[in-house]
Amino acid sequence: MSGIRNSRNWGEFFLMHAFLLNAAYPATNDPDSYPVEEYLIQVWETEQGLPENTPTSMVQTEDTFLWFGTFNGLVRFDGIQFEVFDRSNTPQLPNTFITGVP
């Protein structure tokens, strides 16, 4: 179990699950309108607004936001853009090493 705490393992775990979740849902609301080969696969990295490419945790809240813990702060994703909460804009954070989001 100690291996799953490794940030590289968490990154691989996250990417694998993100791929599986995205592969499970077609890019349209009508699953019969496209063949099985046409699924949307989305990859989020620093180029899309994440503070780093290795999230430590992820949760989706009831209001549909995705929250990511990273070693560079807490990140909220609304489906379009990322908002990073770190010590520069959220001084209440004790540090930027977010290893778990409840």
C-alpha positions in Angstrom: 0.0 0.0 0.0 2.9 2.3 0.6 3.7 2.3 -3.2 0.3 4.0 -4.0 1.4 7.0 -1.9 4.2 7.6 -4.4 3.4 10.7 -6.5 4.4 8.9 -9.7 2.0 6.1 -8.9 -0.8 8.6 -8.2 -0.1 10.3 -11.5 -0.3 7.0 -13.4 -3.4 6.1 -11.4 -5.1 9.4 -12.2 -4.2 9.3 -15.9 -5.4 5.7 -16.2 -8.8 6.5 -14.5 -9.2 9.7 -16.5 -8.6 7.8 -19.7 -11.1 5.0 -18.7 -13.8 7.5 -17.6 -13.4 9.6 -20.8 -13.3 6.4 -23.0 -16.5 5.2 -21.4 -18.5 8.3 -22.5 -18.9 9.3 -26.2 -18.4 12.9 -27.2 -22.1 13.3 -27.9 -25.3 12.8 -25.9 -26.6 10.3 -28.4 -24.5 7.1 -28.1 -26.1 5.7 -31.3 -25.0 8.6 -33.5 -21.3 7.6 -33.6 -19.4 4.4 -34.0 -17.6 3.1 -30.9 -14.2 4.3 -32.2 -15.2 8.0 -31.8 -14.8 8.8 -28.2 -13.5 12.0 -26.6 -10.2 11.7 -24.8 -9.1 14.7 -22.8 -5.6 15.2 -21.3 -5.0 17.9 -18.8 -1.5 19.1 -18.0 0.3 22.3 -17.2 -0.4 23.6 -20.7 -4.1 23.5 -19.8 -3.6 25.2 -16.4 -2.6 22.6 -13.9 0.2 23.8 -11.7 2.0 20.5 -12.3 1.4 17.2 -14.2 1.2 14.9 -11.2 -1.9 15.4 -9.1 -1.9 13.7 -5.7 -5.7 13.3 -5.4 -9.0 14.1 -7.2 -12.6 14.4 -6.2 -15.8 15.6 -7.9 -18.2 17.6 -5.8 -22.0 17.6 -6.1 -21.8 21.0 -7.9 -19.8 19.1 -10.6 -16.4 20.8 -10.0 -13.4 18.6 -10.1 -10.9 19.3 -7.3 -7.2 18.2 -7.6 -4.6 18.1 -4.9 -1.1 18.8 -6.1 2.3 19.6 -4.6 1.8 23.2 -5.8 -1.7 23.8 -4.4 -5.3 23.0 -4.6 -7.0 23.2 -8.0 -10.6 23.6 -9.0 -11.8 22.7 -12.5 -15.1 23.8 -13.8 -15.0 21.9 -17.1 -13.4 24.9 -19.0 -10.6 26.4 -16.9 -8.5 25.6 -13.8 -8.3 27.8 -10.8 -5.3 27.3 -8.6 -5.4 28.0 -4.9 -1.9 28.4 -3.4 -0.2 30.5 -0.8 0.0 33.6 -3.1 -3.8 33.8 -3.4 -5.0 31.8 -0.4 -2.8 32.6 2.6 -5.0 30.4 4.8 -3.5 27.3 3.3 -0.9 25.9 5.8 1.3 24.8 2.8 1.0 24.0 -0.9 1.5 20.2 -0.5 -2.1 19.0 -0.9 -1.9 15.2 -0.7 -5.6 14.5 -0.3 -8.9 16.2 -0.9 -11.9 15.0 1.1 
